[in-house]
Amino acid sequence: MRWYVSFLTVLVAGAIAGGDVAGLAAPGPNARTTAQAADKAPVDVELILAVDVSYSMDMDELAVQREGYAQAIVSKEFLQALKSLPNGKVAITYFEWAASSDQKIIIPWRLIDGPETADAVAEEILKTPIRRASRTSISGAIYFAMPLFDENPYRGMRRVIDISGDGPNNNGSPVSGAREMALSKGIVINGLPIMVKEPSYSTMDIDNLDWYYEDCVIGGPGSFVVAIKDREKFKEAIRAKLLLEVAGRTPERRIVPVADKEPRVSCLIGEKIWQDRWGR
């Protein structure tokens, strides 16, 4: 069974009520040196929000997505979860992506340690004009995200890439290779597959996008997927996912990818659809 929005209330309460922070993962084999880390201010989480702006997302979805992240960051639940952390601080950067060569940083690394800094980040997110672009390269987003951790002036106990999108990878390198590289660096990848519309051939959609994210995109200790199947629950799902990521917790009914298990949806399905449709 997979975890969906209907479980949000219970999970949000659990993420906030627990005084301890579960699931903290130490950096992997390529962790930064002690000398490098000593120069950086400590935070509990380094969180990269990687947001899909491909043409398959309509303008209303893009607006709701932006508002969802902004409102989640300033919500009382988020700020309460923040206070429960050992340092009470997270570092966040927010970028939008489409094709393998199209990524745009909307919010450079920012420290959130209370209401004032949360308000400032939310305001930055909302004031940037909304854009759309062609193609969908989840792998490009992951490759773009990884070096951002090295540029971050803050040192986190966990490093997380949070990817939202409404379709499979159809441009750039295969997504599985990008995922494995991120995992080798001790980075956790979580997913927010957006499934509020019926799959359409014209927009390169697929059935069971949540399965694709579970088997091909996410990975690392405690990784999870929150699938959005109801437009009215869009903002609620974003808030719940951020709460879980900040608190270092995971849904009770998450799916953990198994390396030697055949994916339920081909990890190259997006590339195949593009090839069948355009012949290149």
C-alpha positions as CSV (number, residue, x, y, z in Angstrom):
1,M,0.0,0.0,0.0
2,R,1.1,3.5,-0.7
3,W,0.7,6.6,1.5
4,Y,-1.6,9.3,0.1
5,V,-3.1,12.6,1.2
6,S,-5.8,10.9,3.3
7,F,-3.1,10.1,5.9
8,L,-1.9,13.7,6.1
9,T,-3.5,14.7,9.4
10,V,-2.2,11.7,11.3
11,L,1.3,12.0,9.9
12,V,1.6,15.8,10.4
13,A,0.5,15.3,14.1
14,G,3.1,12.6,14.5
15,A,5.9,14.7,12.9
16,I,5.2,17.6,15.3
17,A,4.3,15.7,18.5
18,G,7.5,13.6,18.6
19,G,10.1,15.4,20.6
20,D,12.9,13.5,19.1
21,V,13.9,13.6,15.5
22,A,13.9,10.2,13.9
23,G,15.7,9.0,10.8
24,L,18.7,11.3,10.9
25,A,21.2,10.1,8.3
26,A,24.9,10.8,8.4
27,P,26.5,12.0,5.1
28,G,27.6,9.1,2.9
29,P,31.1,8.0,1.8
30,N,31.8,11.2,-0.1
31,A,31.0,13.4,2.9
32,R,32.7,16.7,3.1
33,T,35.9,16.9,5.1
34,T,35.9,18.0,8.7
35,A,37.8,21.1,7.8
36,Q,35.3,22.1,5.2
37,A,32.4,21.4,7.6
38,A,33.9,23.4,10.4
39,D,33.7,26.6,8.2
40,K,29.9,26.2,7.8
41,A,27.1,27.2,10.2
42,P,25.2,24.1,11.5
43,V,21.6,23.5,10.5
44,D,19.4,20.4,10.9
45,V,18.5,20.0,7.2
46,E,19.9,21.2,3.9
47,L,16.7,21.0,1.7
48,I,16.6,21.6,-2.1
49,L,13.2,22.2,-3.5
50,A,13.3,21.2,-7.2
51,V,10.1,22.2,-8.9
52,D,8.8,21.2,-12.4
53,V,7.7,24.0,-14.7
54,S,7.3,22.0,-17.9
55,Y,4.5,22.8,-20.3
56,S,2.5,19.8,-19.1
57,M,1.9,21.9,-16.0
58,D,-0.9,24.5,-16.6
59,M,-0.6,28.0,-15.3
60,D,-3.1,27.3,-12.5
61,E,-1.1,24.3,-11.3
62,L,2.1,26.3,-11.3
63,A,0.5,29.1,-9.3
64,V,-1.0,26.7,-6.8
65,Q,2.4,24.9,-6.5
66,R,4.2,28.2,-5.8
67,E,1.6,29.2,-3.2
68,G,1.7,25.8,-1.6
69,Y,5.5,26.0,-0.9
70,A,5.2,29.6,0.3
71,Q,2.3,28.9,2.6
72,A,3.9,25.7,3.9
73,I,7.1,27.5,5.0
74,V,5.2,30.1,7.0
75,S,2.6,27.7,8.5
76,K,2.4,27.4,12.2
77,E,2.9,23.6,11.8
78,F,6.2,24.1,9.9
79,L,7.5,26.6,12.4
80,Q,6.5,24.4,15.3
81,A,8.3,21.4,13.8
82,L,11.3,23.7,13.3
83,K,11.5,24.6,17.0
84,S,11.6,20.9,17.9
85,L,14.8,20.3,16.0
86,P,18.2,20.2,17.8
87,N,19.4,23.4,16.1
88,G,16.0,24.8,15.2
89,K,17.3,25.8,11.7
90,V,17.0,24.6,8.1
91,A,18.7,25.8,5.0
92,I,16.5,25.9,1.9
93,T,17.1,26.6,-1.8
94,Y,14.3,26.6,-4.5
95,F,14.8,26.1,-8.2
96,E,12.6,25.4,-11.2
97,W,13.5,22.9,-13.9
98,A,12.3,21.6,-17.2
99,A,14.8,20.3,-19.9
100,S,18.2,19.0,-19.0
101,S,19.8,22.4,-19.6
102,D,17.0,24.4,-18.1
103,Q,17.2,25.1,-14.4
104,K,16.6,28.4,-12.7
105,I,17.4,29.2,-9.1
106,I,14.5,31.2,-7.6
107,I,15.7,31.2,-4.0
108,P,19.5,30.9,-3.4
109,W,20.4,29.2,-0.1
110,R,18.4,30.8,2.7
111,L,18.4,30.1,6.5
112,I,15.0,29.6,8.1
113,D,15.1,29.8,11.9
114,G,11.8,31.4,12.8
115,P,8.8,33.4,11.5
116,E,10.8,36.4,10.2
117,T,13.2,34.4,8.0
118,A,10.3,32.1,6.9
119,D,8.2,35.1,5.8
120,A,11.2,36.5,3.8
121,V,11.7,33.2,1.9
122,A,7.9,32.8,1.2
123,E,7.8,36.4,-0.1
124,E,10.7,35.7,-2.4
125,I,9.0,32.6,-3.8
126,L,5.8,34.5,-4.5
127,K,7.2,37.6,-6.1
128,T,9.1,35.8,-8.9
129,P,7.1,35.7,-12.2
130,I,5.8,32.3,-13.1
131,R,7.3,30.7,-16.2
132,R,6.9,27.5,-18.3
133,A,9.4,25.6,-20.4
134,S,9.7,22.6,-22.7
135,R,10.7,19.0,-21.8
136,T,11.0,17.1,-18.6
137,S,14.4,16.1,-17.2
138,I,14.3,14.8,-13.7
139,S,17.9,13.6,-14.2
140,G,18.9,17.1,-15.1
141,A,17.3,18.5,-12.0
142,I,19.2,15.9,-9.8
143,Y,22.5,16.6,-11.5
144,F,21.9,20.4,-11.1
145,A,21.0,20.0,-7.4
146,M,23.9,17.9,-6.2
147,P,26.7,20.6,-6.4
148,L,24.4,23.1,-4.8
149,F,25.1,21.3,-1.5
150,D,28.8,22.1,-1.8
151,E,28.0,25.8,-2.4
152,N,25.7,26.0,0.7
153,P,27.2,28.1,3.5
154,Y,25.4,25.9,6.0
155,R,26.2,22.3,7.1
156,G,23.2,20.0,7.7
157,M,22.7,16.8,9.5
158,R,20.8,15.7,6.5
159,R,20.8,16.6,2.8
160,V,17.5,16.2,0.9
161,I,16.4,16.9,-2.7
162,D,12.6,17.3,-2.9
163,I,11.4,16.8,-6.5
164,S,7.9,17.6,-7.7
165,G,6.7,16.9,-11.2
166,D,3.8,15.7,-13.3
167,G,5.5,13.4,-15.7
168,P,8.4,11.0,-16.3
169,N,11.9,11.9,-17.4
170,N,12.0,12.4,-21.2
171,N,15.1,14.4,-21.8
172,G,18.8,14.2,-20.8
173,S,20.4,11.2,-19.1
174,P,18.3,8.3,-17.7
175,V,17.0,9.2,-14.2
176,S,18.3,6.0,-12.6
177,G,21.9,7.0,-13.1
178,A,21.4,10.5,-11.6
179,R,19.6,8.9,-8.6
180,E,22.4,6.5,-8.0
181,M,25.0,9.2,-8.1
182,A,23.0,11.3,-5.5
183,L,22.6,8.3,-3.2
184,S,26.4,7.6,-3.4
185,K,26.9,11.1,-1.9
186,G,24.6,10.5,1.0
187,I,21.8,12.6,-0.4
188,V,18.1,11.6,0.1
189,I,15.6,12.1,-2.7
190,N,11.9,12.5,-2.0
191,G,9.1,12.9,-4.5
192,L,5.9,14.8,-5.1
193,P,4.3,13.3,-8.2
194,I,1.4,15.5,-9.3
195,M,-1.5,13.4,-10.7
196,V,-4.4,15.8,-10.7
197,K,-5.3,15.3,-14.4
198,E,-6.2,12.2,-16.4
199,P,-3.1,11.0,-18.2
200,S,-2.9,12.4,-21.8
201,Y,-0.7,11.3,-24.7
202,S,-0.5,14.9,-25.8
203,T,1.2,16.0,-22.6
204,M,3.5,12.9,-22.2
205,D,1.6,11.8,-19.1
206,I,1.7,8.2,-17.8
207,D,-0.4,6.0,-15.6
208,N,0.9,5.3,-12.1
209,L,3.3,8.2,-12.0
210,D,3.5,7.5,-8.2
211,W,5.0,4.0,-9.0
212,Y,7.5,5.6,-11.3
213,Y,8.6,8.0,-8.6
214,E,8.8,5.3,-6.1
215,D,10.8,2.8,-8.2
216,C,12.9,5.2,-10.4
217,V,13.3,8.6,-8.7
218,I,13.4,8.5,-4.9
219,G,16.0,6.9,-2.7
220,G,18.1,7.1,0.4
221,P,17.4,6.5,4.1
222,G,13.7,7.3,4.9
223,S,12.9,8.4,1.3
224,F,9.2,8.7,0.5
225,V,6.6,9.8,-2.1
226,V,3.5,11.9,-1.5
227,A,1.2,11.6,-4.5
228,I,-1.2,14.4,-5.2
229,K,-4.4,13.1,-6.9
230,D,-6.7,15.9,-5.8
231,R,-6.2,19.5,-6.9
232,E,-7.9,20.7,-3.8
233,K,-5.3,18.8,-1.7
234,F,-2.3,20.3,-3.5
235,K,-1.2,22.8,-0.8
236,E,-2.0,20.4,2.0
237,A,0.2,17.7,0.5
238,I,3.1,20.1,0.0
239,R,2.8,21.3,3.6
240,A,2.7,17.7,4.9
241,K,5.8,16.7,2.9
242,L,7.8,19.6,4.1
243,L,6.9,18.8,7.7
244,L,8.0,15.3,7.3
245,E,11.3,16.3,5.7
246,V,12.1,18.9,8.2
247,A,11.2,16.6,11.2
248,G,13.3,13.8,9.7
249,R,10.3,11.4,9.7
250,T,8.7,9.3,7.0
251,P,5.1,8.1,6.3
252,E,4.3,4.9,8.0
253,R,3.2,3.3,4.7
254,R,6.0,4.4,2.5
255,I,7.5,2.4,-0.3
256,V,11.2,1.8,-0.2
257,P,12.8,1.1,-3.6
258,V,14.7,-2.3,-3.8
259,A,17.7,-2.2,-6.0
260,D,17.4,-5.7,-7.3
261,K,13.6,-5.5,-7.9
262,E,12.2,-4.9,-11.4
263,P,10.5,-1.5,-11.5
264,R,6.7,-1.7,-11.8
265,V,7.0,1.1,-14.4
266,S,9.9,1.2,-16.8
267,C,12.4,3.9,-15.8
268,L,12.8,4.7,-19.5
269,I,9.1,5.1,-20.2
270,G,9.3,8.8,-20.8
271,E,12.1,8.5,-23.2
272,K,10.2,5.7,-25.1
273,I,7.1,7.8,-25.4
274,W,9.1,10.7,-26.7
275,Q,10.9,8.5,-29.2
276,D,7.6,6.9,-30.4
277,R,6.0,10.3,-30.8
278,W,8.8,12.4,-32.3
279,G,11.2,9.8,-33.6
280,R,14.2,11.3,-31.8
